[in-house]
């Protein structure tokens, strides 16, 4: 994730992680949501961050990247927190040519939703879904 904008732009686009984070913050502000972002290439740090923040967070929007297919520790951390979680991906993980294994997320079963293939809009739609879930019915 930290190499976005450089890494395979034909798949992940040209936006950097900082640019994506800025767009997330702008949309969250419009929706009346507070967001805190965290990125690490280390599985244990991601698990530690989720566990540390579990008492104040209301929901999780997570792009588990390659951990989508391998991290039972991250899966268990999300499940243990028991808050709404939406898994997002910039690319369409179900249609990655020559990489059918990408369609098999071990994170998805512990999430309330999954949004992929929309670039940065995957994140923005996740925020919108969470914001609409918080609104009381009319």
LINLIN-V826904 format. One record per pair of residues at least 24 apart in sequence whose C-alpha atoms are under 10 Angstrom apart, sorted by sequence separation. I is the first residue (numbers start at 0). J is the second residue. D is the distance in Angstrom with one decimal. If there is no record, write none. Layout:
# LINLIN-V826904
i = {I | I}
j = {J | J}
d = {D | D}
This chain:
# LINLIN-V826904
i = {33 | 34 | 35 | 36 | 37 | 38 | 39 | 40 | 42 | 46 | 49 | 53 | 56 | 57 | 58 | 59 | 60 | 61 | 62 | 63 | 64 | 85 | 86 | 90 | 91 | 92 | 34 | 36 | 38 | 40 | 41 | 57 | 58 | 59 | 60 | 61 | 62 | 63 | 64 | 84 | 85 | 86 | 87 | 88 | 89 | 90 | 91 | 34 | 40 | 46 | 47 | 50 | 53 | 54 | 56 | 57 | 58 | 59 | 60 | 61 | 62 | 83 | 84 | 85 | 86 | 87 | 88 | 89 | 90 | 91 | 42 | 43 | 45 | 46 | 49 | 50 | 53 | 56 | 57 | 58 | 59 | 60 | 61 | 62 | 82 | 83 | 84 | 85 | 86 | 87 | 88 | 89 | 90 | 91 | 42 | 45 | 46 | 48 | 49 | 52 | 53 | 78 | 81 | 82 | 83 | 84 | 85 | 86 | 87 | 88 | 89 | 90 | 42 | 43 | 44 | 46 | 47 | 50 | 53 | 77 | 81 | 82 | 83 | 84 | 85 | 86 | 87 | 88 | 89 | 90 | 42 | 43 | 46 | 49 | 50 | 74 | 78 | 79 | 87 | 88 | 89 | 42 | 45 | 46 | 49 | 74 | 75 | 78 | 87 | 88 | 89 | 90 | 68 | 73 | 74 | 77 | 78 | 87 | 88 | 89 | 68 | 73 | 74 | 76 | 77 | 87 | 88 | 89 | 67 | 68 | 69 | 70 | 71 | 72 | 74 | 75 | 87 | 88 | 67 | 68 | 69 | 70 | 71 | 74 | 86 | 87 | 65 | 67 | 68 | 69 | 70 | 74 | 85 | 86 | 87 | 1 | 64 | 67 | 68 | 69 | 85 | 87 | 0 | 1 | 66 | 67 | 68 | 87 | 0 | 1 | 65 | 66 | 67 | 68 | 85 | 86 | 0 | 66 | 67 | 85 | 63 | 84 | 85 | 63 | 85 | 62 | 85 | 61 | 84 | 83 | 61 | 83 | 60 | 59 | 62 | 59 | 60 | 61 | 62 | 58 | 60 | 62 | 60 | 62 | 62 | 60 | 61 | 0 | 60 | 0 | 60 | 0 | 61 | 0 | 60 | 59 | 60 | 59 | 58 | 60 | 59 | 58 | 57 | 58 | 57 | 11 | 12 | 11 | 12 | 10 | 11 | 10 | 11 | 9 | 10 | 10 | 34 | 32 | 32 | 23 | 26 | 27 | 30 | 22 | 23 | 26 | 30 | 32 | 22 | 25 | 26 | 29 | 32 | 19 | 20 | 23 | 24 | 27 | 30 | 31 | 19 | 22 | 23 | 26 | 27 | 30 | 18 | 19 | 22 | 23 | 26 | 30 | 32 | 20 | 23 | 24 | 16 | 19 | 23 | 27 | 14 | 19 | 11 | 13 | 14 | 10 | 11 | 12 | 11 | 12 | 10 | 11}
j = {57 | 58 | 59 | 60 | 61 | 62 | 63 | 64 | 66 | 70 | 73 | 77 | 80 | 81 | 82 | 83 | 84 | 85 | 86 | 87 | 88 | 109 | 110 | 114 | 115 | 116 | 59 | 61 | 63 | 65 | 66 | 82 | 83 | 84 | 85 | 86 | 87 | 88 | 89 | 109 | 110 | 111 | 112 | 113 | 114 | 115 | 116 | 60 | 66 | 72 | 73 | 76 | 79 | 80 | 82 | 83 | 84 | 85 | 86 | 87 | 88 | 109 | 110 | 111 | 112 | 113 | 114 | 115 | 116 | 117 | 69 | 70 | 72 | 73 | 76 | 77 | 80 | 83 | 84 | 85 | 86 | 87 | 88 | 89 | 109 | 110 | 111 | 112 | 113 | 114 | 115 | 116 | 117 | 118 | 70 | 73 | 74 | 76 | 77 | 80 | 81 | 106 | 109 | 110 | 111 | 112 | 113 | 114 | 115 | 116 | 117 | 118 | 71 | 72 | 73 | 75 | 76 | 79 | 82 | 106 | 110 | 111 | 112 | 113 | 114 | 115 | 116 | 117 | 118 | 119 | 72 | 73 | 76 | 79 | 80 | 104 | 108 | 109 | 117 | 118 | 119 | 73 | 76 | 77 | 80 | 105 | 106 | 109 | 118 | 119 | 120 | 121 | 100 | 105 | 106 | 109 | 110 | 119 | 120 | 121 | 101 | 106 | 107 | 109 | 110 | 120 | 121 | 122 | 101 | 102 | 103 | 104 | 105 | 106 | 108 | 109 | 121 | 122 | 102 | 103 | 104 | 105 | 106 | 109 | 121 | 122 | 101 | 103 | 104 | 105 | 106 | 110 | 121 | 122 | 123 | 38 | 101 | 104 | 105 | 106 | 122 | 124 | 38 | 39 | 104 | 105 | 106 | 125 | 39 | 40 | 104 | 105 | 106 | 107 | 124 | 125 | 40 | 106 | 107 | 125 | 104 | 125 | 126 | 106 | 128 | 106 | 129 | 106 | 129 | 129 | 110 | 132 | 110 | 110 | 113 | 111 | 112 | 113 | 114 | 111 | 113 | 115 | 114 | 121 | 122 | 121 | 122 | 62 | 122 | 63 | 123 | 64 | 125 | 65 | 125 | 125 | 126 | 126 | 126 | 129 | 129 | 129 | 129 | 130 | 133 | 88 | 89 | 89 | 90 | 89 | 90 | 90 | 91 | 90 | 91 | 95 | 126 | 126 | 127 | 119 | 122 | 123 | 126 | 119 | 120 | 123 | 127 | 129 | 120 | 123 | 124 | 127 | 130 | 118 | 119 | 122 | 123 | 126 | 129 | 130 | 119 | 122 | 123 | 126 | 127 | 130 | 119 | 120 | 123 | 124 | 127 | 131 | 133 | 122 | 125 | 126 | 119 | 122 | 126 | 130 | 118 | 123 | 116 | 118 | 119 | 116 | 117 | 118 | 118 | 119 | 118 | 119}
d = {9.8 | 9.7 | 9.9 | 9.4 | 9.5 | 9.4 | 10.0 | 9.4 | 7.5 | 9.9 | 8.7 | 9.3 | 9.4 | 9.7 | 5.4 | 6.3 | 5.7 | 6.3 | 5.8 | 7.8 | 7.3 | 9.1 | 6.6 | 9.6 | 5.2 | 7.0 | 9.5 | 9.6 | 9.7 | 9.6 | 9.6 | 6.3 | 4.8 | 4.4 | 4.9 | 5.0 | 4.9 | 8.0 | 9.3 | 7.6 | 5.5 | 8.2 | 8.6 | 8.3 | 8.6 | 5.9 | 3.7 | 9.6 | 9.5 | 7.0 | 9.4 | 6.8 | 9.1 | 8.6 | 8.0 | 7.4 | 5.7 | 6.2 | 6.0 | 5.9 | 5.7 | 9.0 | 4.8 | 5.8 | 6.4 | 5.8 | 6.6 | 5.8 | 4.0 | 7.5 | 10.0 | 9.8 | 9.5 | 5.7 | 6.9 | 8.5 | 5.9 | 9.8 | 9.2 | 8.2 | 8.3 | 6.9 | 8.5 | 8.4 | 9.7 | 6.7 | 5.5 | 4.8 | 4.7 | 4.9 | 4.5 | 5.3 | 6.6 | 8.8 | 7.5 | 7.3 | 9.0 | 9.7 | 7.4 | 9.3 | 8.8 | 9.2 | 8.7 | 8.8 | 5.8 | 6.9 | 5.5 | 6.3 | 5.4 | 6.4 | 5.8 | 6.2 | 10.0 | 8.0 | 9.9 | 8.8 | 8.6 | 8.5 | 8.4 | 8.3 | 9.3 | 8.9 | 8.5 | 8.7 | 7.3 | 8.1 | 8.6 | 7.8 | 4.1 | 9.5 | 7.9 | 8.1 | 6.0 | 9.7 | 7.2 | 9.8 | 9.0 | 9.3 | 9.2 | 7.3 | 6.2 | 7.1 | 9.1 | 8.3 | 7.9 | 7.0 | 8.7 | 5.5 | 9.4 | 8.6 | 8.0 | 8.9 | 7.8 | 9.4 | 5.1 | 6.7 | 7.9 | 9.4 | 9.6 | 6.3 | 7.0 | 7.6 | 8.4 | 9.6 | 7.8 | 9.6 | 6.5 | 8.2 | 8.1 | 8.6 | 9.9 | 9.6 | 7.2 | 9.8 | 8.6 | 8.2 | 5.9 | 8.0 | 9.3 | 6.5 | 8.5 | 7.5 | 7.8 | 6.8 | 9.1 | 6.3 | 8.6 | 8.0 | 5.3 | 7.2 | 7.9 | 9.0 | 9.9 | 8.9 | 9.7 | 7.5 | 9.8 | 5.2 | 5.8 | 9.0 | 9.0 | 9.3 | 7.5 | 8.0 | 8.8 | 6.0 | 7.7 | 7.5 | 8.2 | 8.1 | 9.6 | 8.7 | 5.7 | 10.0 | 9.9 | 8.3 | 7.9 | 8.4 | 8.2 | 6.4 | 9.5 | 9.1 | 8.9 | 8.0 | 9.0 | 9.9 | 8.5 | 9.7 | 8.9 | 8.1 | 9.5 | 9.7 | 9.4 | 8.9 | 9.8 | 9.8 | 9.6 | 9.5 | 9.7 | 10.0 | 9.5 | 9.5 | 10.0 | 9.7 | 8.7 | 9.9 | 8.6 | 8.7 | 7.3 | 9.3 | 9.8 | 7.3 | 9.4 | 9.7 | 6.8 | 9.3 | 7.6 | 9.4 | 9.6 | 9.0 | 9.1 | 7.5 | 9.4 | 10.0 | 9.7 | 9.1 | 8.2 | 6.0 | 8.9 | 8.1 | 6.1 | 6.3 | 9.8 | 9.8 | 9.0 | 9.0 | 9.5 | 8.2 | 9.6 | 8.3 | 9.6 | 8.1 | 8.0 | 8.0 | 9.1 | 6.7 | 7.3 | 9.2 | 9.3 | 9.6 | 9.6 | 10.0 | 7.3 | 9.3 | 9.2 | 6.9 | 9.4 | 6.7 | 9.7 | 8.0 | 6.2 | 9.1 | 6.2 | 7.7 | 8.3 | 6.6 | 9.4 | 9.4 | 8.0 | 9.9 | 8.5 | 9.1 | 10.0 | 9.4 | 9.9 | 9.9 | 9.8 | 8.6 | 8.1 | 8.7 | 9.1 | 9.6 | 9.3 | 9.9 | 8.3 | 9.5 | 9.8 | 7.1 | 6.9 | 8.9 | 9.1 | 9.2}
